[in-house]
Amino acid sequence: MINRYRTEYLLFIEIPKLLAHWYDEKLDPWNDVLVRWLLLLSIVDQRKQHIYEDIYKELEAIAMTDKHLQEAFTSWNEMSLDSDGRFAYEVRLKQVLDQEVAVNEAKWREEKARKG
């Protein structure tokens, strides 16, 4: 059945105006989650090959208390590595995960031996 009352919205965000509002201190990313994410999406200007370092630094500070924003920064940094850096990261990640599995397996075997 089709919902006749469904309303769809299409929102446009004008990045230059968003940035102007941020620089004029009309936006508060510390207390507004939506502003955080919009600024995160606006940090890089691909056409000018420019990164807004001041916004990056403020969002990085906010990420210390916002787990989701922190995860986004981590993912972004991982994706930004060159192929050698990405390979080194993946090798290190595999080592960390393998070690975690080995520790968990050792705990499991120890517990099993105690019960056995």
Buried (B, 14 or more C-beta within 10 A) or exposed (E): EEEEEEEEEEEEEEEEEBBEEBEEEEBEBEEEEEBBBBBBEBBBEEEEEEEBEEBBEBBEEBBEEBEEBBEBBEEEEEEEEEEEEEEEEEEEEEEEEEEEEEEEEEEEEEEEEEEE
